[in-house]
Amino acid sequence: MKINILHPILIGVVAGAMIYFINWQAPEYSTDYIDVVDAIVDTGIHNSVDLESPGFLGRRAIISMTDVNANFSNSIIAQLLTLDRENSNQAIDLYLRTEGGWEADAFAVIDIIKSIKAPVNVHALGEVHSAGAMILAAGTGERVVYENTILGYHETGPDEDELFQSRYLEFWKKHADLPQEWLESRDEEMRYFTAQEALEMRVADEVRIEN
C-alpha cells in the first residue's frame, strides 16, 4: 500500500497558508520560515506514517522529532498498538529527539509501552529532555543513547500538586539512579547530562558509538 500522496500536499497547503497569514498580518516584518516549519512540526502532521508500507524500515520503527504533546502521544500510541497487534514477539524501535513537553502525554505513552507484549527499544537522538527522557528510561527493550546525545531532567515546580509530584518522583526512583539533590529540588532548573552519564545513572542501557 503506497504512502498517501495527499500527505505532502497537505503540508504544503498548511505551510503556504501560515506564511500568507504572517505576511498579511504584519507586512513590515520578514517571514521567519524556520518558525513556520517549527509550527508544522509541533502539529504532528508530518508524523503520519503508513504502517502498511512494507518498505518503511521493516515496518517496526517509529520516528518522532517533535515535542511531547497530545499529537505526539496520539501518533505514538496508535503505532505501538498497531505494531504490537501485528507481531507481539518482535521488538519495536522508537527513535526520539525531543526537548520535552507534557508529563501527562509522556505517562500515556509509557503506560502503553509497558502494557503491550512487544519489547520497545527506545533510541535517544540529538537532544532528549524532560518528558522525552522519561520515555527513554521506561523502555522495555534496549534503551539506547547515541554518543552525541544530550539529555535533560528537571523537577516539578513548587506549585505542583502533591499527587503529581509524587507520581513523577516515584517514576524516577523506579527507573533510574538520579542524584538525590535533583530529586529533592523544586527549582524546575533543567539539568543536562551526557550519554555516558545516562548510562551511569541507569537512564539508558547502552551508549551507541557509530563508526
C-alpha positions in Angstrom: 0.0 0.0 0.0 1.6 3.3 -1.1 2.0 6.3 1.2 -0.8 8.7 0.6 0.4 11.3 -1.9 -2.0 13.9 -0.4 0.2 13.9 2.7 3.0 16.2 1.3 0.3 18.3 -0.5 -1.4 18.9 2.8 1.8 20.0 4.4 2.4 22.4 1.5 -1.0 23.9 1.8 -0.7 24.4 5.6 2.7 26.0 5.2 1.6 28.3 2.5 -1.5 29.4 4.5 0.7 30.1 7.5 3.2 32.1 5.5 0.4 34.1 3.8 -1.2 34.8 7.2 2.0 36.0 8.7 2.8 38.4 5.8 -0.8 39.7 5.7 -0.9 40.4 9.4 2.4 42.1 9.6 3.8 43.0 6.2 6.5 45.2 7.7 8.2 42.1 9.1 10.0 39.5 7.0 8.7 35.9 7.3 10.7 33.6 9.5 10.4 30.4 7.6 12.1 28.4 10.5 9.2 29.4 12.8 6.7 28.2 10.2 8.4 24.8 9.9 8.6 24.5 13.7 4.9 25.2 13.9 4.2 22.4 11.3 6.4 20.1 13.3 4.5 20.9 16.5 1.2 20.0 14.9 2.4 16.4 14.3 1.1 16.4 10.7 4.4 15.2 9.4 4.5 12.2 11.7 1.7 10.4 10.0 3.2 7.1 8.7 1.6 4.5 6.5 2.2 1.3 8.6 1.2 -0.8 5.6 4.1 0.3 3.6 6.5 -2.7 3.5 9.4 -0.5 2.7 9.2 1.6 5.8 12.2 0.4 7.9 10.9 -3.1 8.1 7.6 -1.8 9.5 8.9 -2.0 13.1 10.2 1.6 13.6 8.6 4.7 14.9 10.3 8.1 14.5 9.3 11.3 16.3 11.3 14.6 16.3 8.7 16.8 18.0 7.5 18.0 21.4 5.7 15.6 23.7 2.1 16.7 23.4 -1.3 15.3 22.5 -0.5 14.9 18.8 2.7 13.1 19.8 1.0 10.7 22.2 -1.8 10.0 19.8 0.5 9.1 17.0 3.0 7.1 19.1 0.3 5.1 20.9 -1.6 4.3 17.7 1.6 3.0 16.1 2.7 1.0 19.2 -0.7 -0.7 19.4 -0.8 -1.5 15.7 2.7 -2.9 15.6 2.1 -5.0 18.7 -1.1 -6.4 17.3 0.8 -7.2 14.1 3.5 -9.1 15.9 3.9 -9.1 19.7 7.1 -11.2 19.7 9.2 -8.8 17.6 10.7 -5.6 19.1 9.6 -2.1 18.1 12.2 0.6 17.7 11.1 4.1 18.9 13.5 6.9 17.8 13.1 10.1 19.8 14.5 13.6 19.5 12.6 16.0 21.7 13.0 18.9 24.0 10.2 17.6 26.3 6.7 18.6 26.8 3.6 17.4 28.7 4.1 14.9 31.6 0.6 13.5 31.0 1.4 12.6 27.4 4.7 11.0 28.5 2.9 8.8 31.0 0.2 7.9 28.5 2.9 6.6 26.1 4.8 4.9 29.0 1.8 3.0 30.1 1.2 1.7 26.6 4.9 0.7 26.3 4.6 -1.3 29.5 1.2 -2.8 28.7 2.0 -4.3 25.2 3.8 -7.5 24.8 6.3 -6.4 22.2 9.6 -5.1 23.7 10.1 -1.4 22.9 13.6 -0.3 22.2 14.0 3.5 22.7 16.7 5.4 20.9 17.6 8.9 22.1 19.0 11.1 19.4 20.4 14.7 19.4 18.7 16.1 22.5 16.1 14.3 24.6 14.9 16.3 27.6 12.3 16.1 30.3 9.2 14.1 29.2 11.4 12.5 26.4 13.9 11.3 29.0 11.1 9.7 30.9 10.1 7.7 27.8 13.7 6.6 27.3 14.0 5.5 30.9 10.8 3.5 30.6 11.8 1.5 27.5 11.1 -2.2 27.9 13.7 -3.4 25.4 17.1 -1.7 24.7 17.4 1.9 26.0 20.0 3.4 23.6 21.7 6.8 23.8 23.9 7.8 20.9 27.3 9.3 21.7 26.4 12.9 20.9 23.1 13.0 22.6 22.5 15.4 25.4 19.7 14.5 27.9 17.9 16.8 30.3 16.0 16.4 33.6 14.1 18.9 35.7 11.9 18.5 38.8 8.3 19.6 39.2 7.8 23.2 40.4 7.0 24.2 43.9 3.3 24.9 43.0 2.7 21.5 41.5 0.0 19.4 43.3 1.4 16.8 45.7 -0.2 14.0 43.8 1.6 14.9 40.6 4.9 15.4 42.4 4.6 12.0 44.0 3.9 10.3 40.7 6.8 12.0 39.0 9.3 11.2 41.8 8.2 7.6 42.1 8.7 7.1 38.4 12.3 8.3 38.5 13.2 6.4 41.7 12.0 3.2 40.0 13.6 3.7 36.6 16.9 5.5 37.3 19.5 6.4 39.9 19.4 10.2 39.7 21.3 12.3 42.2 19.3 12.8 45.4 19.7 16.6 45.2 18.0 16.5 41.8 15.0 14.6 43.2 14.7 16.9 46.2 14.9 20.2 44.2 11.8 22.2 43.3 13.5 24.9 41.2 12.5 23.4 37.8 16.0 24.0 36.5 17.0 21.8 33.6 19.9 19.6 34.5 21.7 18.3 31.4 23.8 15.2 31.3 25.8 13.2 28.7 25.2 9.8 27.1 27.8 8.3 29.4 26.2 9.8 32.5 22.8 8.5 31.3 24.4 5.0 31.4 25.9 5.6 34.8 22.5 6.9 36.2 20.6 3.9 34.7 18.5 6.1 32.4 19.9 4.1 29.5 21.5 0.6 28.9 23.8 1.4 26.0 25.8 4.2 24.5 26.0 3.6 20.8 29.0 4.9 19.0 28.8 4.8 15.3 31.9 4.2 13.2 
